[in-house]
Amino acid sequence: QVQLVESGGGSVQSGGSLRLSCEASGFTASRYYMGWFRQAPGKEREGVAVIDTVGYISYADSVKGRFTIFRADAQNTLYLQMNSLKPEDTAMYYCAAVRPGYSRDYLLKYDVWDYSGRGTQVTVSS
């Protein structure tokens, strides 16, 4: 059974940091492109970061220089290090995986993921 389970969300003040984790099971994550997307109440879903199977990465412009995506394939785990958090980063964050076939930029824009988790809430107060 395929599962993606996110953790690490919470409430922080503006300027703070959080590290999100996503544990994958039921499939070999190293063979998949992995990514994070987020959705705030009343707003459209937004792709945050994508990492391919060899480590190339794309970020949304809104998080460049502040967020870092990385993967530990030996542990089937994906991470998102979030620094310099802003109130506009407040959202539910989801981990996702897809078999290779799309560009990273395409994955930031469109919801074509094969699998996604239930999300972890991030709240940033000013």
Solvent accessible surface area in square Angstrom, and as a share of the most:
residue,aa,sasa,rsa
1,Q,188,0.84
2,V,51,0.29
3,Q,90,0.40
4,L,11,0.06
5,V,80,0.46
6,E,17,0.08
7,S,58,0.38
8,G,36,0.35
9,G,29,0.28
10,G,28,0.27
11,S,96,0.62
12,V,30,0.17
13,Q,135,0.60
14,S,57,0.37
15,G,53,0.51
16,G,23,0.22
17,S,58,0.37
18,L,29,0.14
19,R,127,0.46
20,L,0,0.00
21,S,25,0.16
22,C,0,0.00
23,E,112,0.50
24,A,9,0.07
25,S,52,0.33
26,G,54,0.52
27,F,28,0.12
28,T,63,0.37
29,A,3,0.03
30,S,40,0.26
31,R,172,0.63
32,Y,24,0.09
33,Y,35,0.13
34,M,3,0.01
35,G,0,0.00
36,W,1,0.00
37,F,19,0.08
38,R,14,0.05
39,Q,77,0.34
40,A,19,0.14
41,P,124,0.78
42,G,91,0.87
43,K,127,0.54
44,E,156,0.70
45,R,55,0.20
46,E,60,0.27
47,G,7,0.06
48,V,0,0.00
49,A,0,0.00
50,V,1,0.00
51,I,7,0.04
52,D,9,0.05
53,T,50,0.29
54,V,114,0.65
55,G,36,0.35
56,Y,140,0.53
57,I,63,0.32
58,S,15,0.09
59,Y,48,0.18
60,A,15,0.12
61,D,118,0.61
62,S,57,0.37
63,V,0,0.00
64,K,118,0.50
65,G,86,0.83
66,R,31,0.11
67,F,5,0.02
68,T,66,0.38
69,I,1,0.01
70,F,67,0.28
71,R,39,0.14
72,A,27,0.21
73,D,54,0.28
74,A,100,0.77
75,Q,118,0.53
76,N,35,0.18
77,T,15,0.09
78,L,0,0.00
79,Y,49,0.19
80,L,0,0.00
81,Q,36,0.16
82,M,0,0.00
83,N,60,0.31
84,S,60,0.38
85,L,1,0.01
86,K,82,0.35
87,P,53,0.33
88,E,113,0.51
89,D,0,0.00
90,T,38,0.22
91,A,2,0.02
92,M,62,0.28
93,Y,0,0.00
94,Y,48,0.18
95,C,0,0.00
96,A,0,0.00
97,A,0,0.00
98,V,4,0.02
99,R,140,0.51
100,P,74,0.47
101,G,72,0.70
102,Y,89,0.34
103,S,69,0.44
104,R,70,0.25
105,D,85,0.44
106,Y,89,0.34
107,L,1,0.00
108,L,24,0.12
109,K,143,0.61
110,Y,107,0.41
111,D,98,0.51
112,V,42,0.24
113,W,29,0.10
114,D,52,0.27
115,Y,62,0.24
116,S,62,0.40
117,G,13,0.12
118,R,228,0.83
119,G,19,0.18
120,T,17,0.10
121,Q,78,0.35
122,V,0,0.00
123,T,51,0.30
124,V,7,0.04
125,S,56,0.36
126,S,126,0.81
